Amino acid sequence: MSKDNVIVKAAFQPRVCNYWLVSGTVAFIVSIIGIPLLVLWIPLGLIFTRRYLASMECALTPKALKVKKGIFVRIEKTIPLEKITDMGMVQGPIMRHFGLHTLTVETAGQSGPGALVSLTGIVDAEQFRETVLSQRDSMSAAPSQESTATPVVGGSNETNQLLSEIRDSLARIESHLSQRSH
């Protein structure tokens, strides 16, 4: 991930590997059939959880949240800040024991239920979440230079732009109608 224009880069807690290992162990034990597989899970789980953690990156830029993760299948997502509708914090009982949170990112227009991106183990997840949401809010509050319309008092730039497009369309319709009547 390039370092240019990065506002903040998320750091991940090493104890997230222990959380993943314990969660997998609990799943194997609950399934009963998986109990013999614990002999393989524990050493392989240690190796793969560390590699997965090493592959995780998340950076906030002025206009987007960039996420990279994965070992075998690499996932890279650039989420425009104006598309982010919610950033949730999830903490189950095992996560509470390890002092971890999962940060979920939901966007406008995403397909399917659930989060577009889930990141477990960000150091000071609450502060990272607030930083992202603050950047999103400051970006939406900044005046747009693309709009040339006369602003509506108290209206947003998107509203002004939409009203300008409607005004221009009505002017074209009136012009077309007046040409037909002559």
Residue pairs with C-beta under 8 A, 6 or more apart in sequence:
1 9
1 57
1 59
1 66
1 68
5 61
5 62
6 59
6 60
6 61
7 59
7 60
7 61
7 62
7 131
7 135
8 59
8 60
8 128
8 131
9 57
9 58
9 59
9 60
10 57
10 58
10 59
10 60
10 119
10 122
10 123
10 128
11 122
11 123
12 53
12 56
12 119
12 121
12 122
12 123
13 99
13 100
13 121
13 122
13 123
14 53
15 98
15 99
15 100
15 121
16 49
16 53
16 98
16 100
16 120
16 121
17 46
17 49
17 50
17 53
18 98
19 94
19 95
19 98
19 100
19 120
19 121
20 45
20 49
20 52
20 120
21 42
21 45
21 46
21 49
22 94
22 98
23 94
24 41
24 45
25 38
25 41
25 42
25 45
26 94
27 34
28 34
28 35
28 37
28 38
28 41
29 35
29 38
34 41
48 71
51 71
52 69
52 70
52 71
53 121
55 68
55 69
55 70
55 71
55 74
56 68
56 69
56 119
57 66
57 67
57 68
57 69
58 65
58 66
58 67
58 68
58 119
58 122
59 65
59 66
60 66
60 128
60 131
60 132
60 135
62 135
62 139
63 80
63 81
63 139
64 78
64 79
64 80
64 81
65 78
65 79
65 81
65 84
65 105
65 117
65 132
66 76
66 77
66 78
66 79
67 75
67 76
67 77
67 78
67 79
67 105
67 117
67 119
68 74
68 75
68 76
69 75
69 119
77 116
77 117
79 105
79 107
79 116
79 117
81 132
81 135
81 136
81 139
82 136
82 139
82 140
83 107
83 108
83 109
84 105
84 106
84 107
84 132
84 133
84 136
85 106
85 107
85 108
86 104
86 105
86 106
87 103
87 104
87 105
87 106
87 129
87 132
87 133
88 103
88 104
88 106
88 115
89 101
89 102
89 103
89 104
89 125
89 126
89 129
90 101
90 102
90 103
90 104
90 118
91 100
91 101
91 102
95 101
95 102
95 120
100 120
100 121
101 120
101 121
101 122
101 125
101 126
102 118
102 119
102 120
103 118
103 119
103 120
103 122
103 125
103 128
103 129
104 114
104 115
104 117
104 118
104 119
105 115
105 116
105 117
105 118
105 119
106 115
106 116
107 116
110 116
122 128
143 157
144 157
144 161
146 161
147 157
147 160
147 161
147 164
148 164
149 160
149 161
149 163
149 164
149 167
150 160
150 164
151 160
152 159
152 160
152 163
155 163
